[in-house]
Amino acid sequence: MNFSESLERFEFLLAQLISINNSNDNNIANETIAVSLALNINELSRIGLWKTFWNKPFYRGIKVAIADKWIKSIENLLGNPNSDEGINFFSNIEAQFKSNNKSWNSPENYEFSGKNASKLFNLNPNFPKDRLYQVCKFAKRMQLDSDRLVENIKKLYDEFCADCNSNDANIHFQEVLSFFVEKGWGCITILHGLTDLGYSVKPDIHFVRAHKFLSVPKYSSELKNPTCPKALSIANYYVYNSILNLGDIKKIIQKVAPTDYEKLISQNRLEEERVFLRYLDKVIMDFSFQNIVLNSKTFSSLIDMNKDNINLNSVSIDV
């Protein structure tokens, strides 16, 4: 299936998403959340990178409510951890990993010293040590070598945009990964950060589920998270095709979600590609998160059988 056929499915599913979000029993319009994310992408700079990545370890494989409490504790202590204040605070914590023949994330493997560490553990003695270790080491590298990370992200994005199956994308992605050497920094987490910057998509379980529906004639029920090479391949596919077909994507959004479209195009045109890519990532994820692609085992066939009867120039599409 070529990308133009995927766009037909995208338009169909976007109409379903908008319909759900506009229903009386849905108080949170997720297309609005998508716009908010797209309009608040961080700059590719030292502070932008810090703001994007520093809190990612706290959300790794855990309930958002728990991670939010950890972040709130840090905010109460620092005020603005997204700034230089956060970089300086965490980089001044002496963090050491000492293997004790236990799992890498066992608290017994980590030691912290310094007044900033004392402040954190006085606030919460059960603060997650493995996650804190990741943040401290990342803060030190941001102080010393942030330009290298900026440069490799730019090179990776250029490869994504230039070739749908770039052989060099993996080289630059490995350079990006080399900046995140501690256990716990996975490729999906890194792609998540790049997505927040507007330079990639985040191929997590929800995105991949929707991707299979958008990209193959028959929907596959396999829902496993992709391996690192597969995740990178999916990211490359979407960045390349989204930029190549940006005009068609904008037309679909303008037709199906006109309010969103007006907000998205109000931004600096130099950032337009990143803005729409971030929006696209969020709504594709929501196709799965809102169970739109799972409403029926025959949903995929239903779209194919009704193509001639679906008016894709209309906002209202009944299933």
Summary of the structure (lengths in Angstrom):
residues: 319
radius of gyration: 21.1
end to end distance: 22.1
largest distance: 68.1
contacts: 968
relative contact order: 0.15
helix: 66%
strand: 3%
